[in-house]
Amino acid sequence: MKSRFVRRVPRPVFRRSALIRAGRAFATSLRRLAKIDRVDASMIREMARRLDLPGCPPETEEVSQLKALQPRRRQRVEDARREKICLG
């Protein structure tokens, strides 16, 4: 388990769905398409190395806090919806 006191170093982040599509196309072009995570990871790493892909900026602290609050908000909205139905 990660310690919450370990400082996370910002690193480039890539959009997952776009990266997967591009990775599959890249692997197909090299004739190395497989459904094995290790092969997929090596293809994505090779693609990033060859294509010099731009990264997205790391998440800000504000965005992280909002993401942490989101599940509770969903729960409250669902509770309010159920209550409205019951009191109907």
SULDADA-V443145 format. One line per field, one symbol per residue. phi: phi as a letter, one per 40 degrees, with the letter a starting at -180 (. if undefined). burial: + if it has 9 or more other C-alpha atoms within 8 Angstrom, else -. A space follows every 10 residues. Layout:
phi = ???
burial = ???
//
This chain:
phi = .ccccccccc bcbbcccccc cccccccccc fbcabbdccd cccccccccc cfcccccccc cccccccccd cccdcccccc ccccccce
burial = ---------- -+------++ --++-+++-- --+-----++ --++--++-- ---------- ---+------ ---------- --------
//
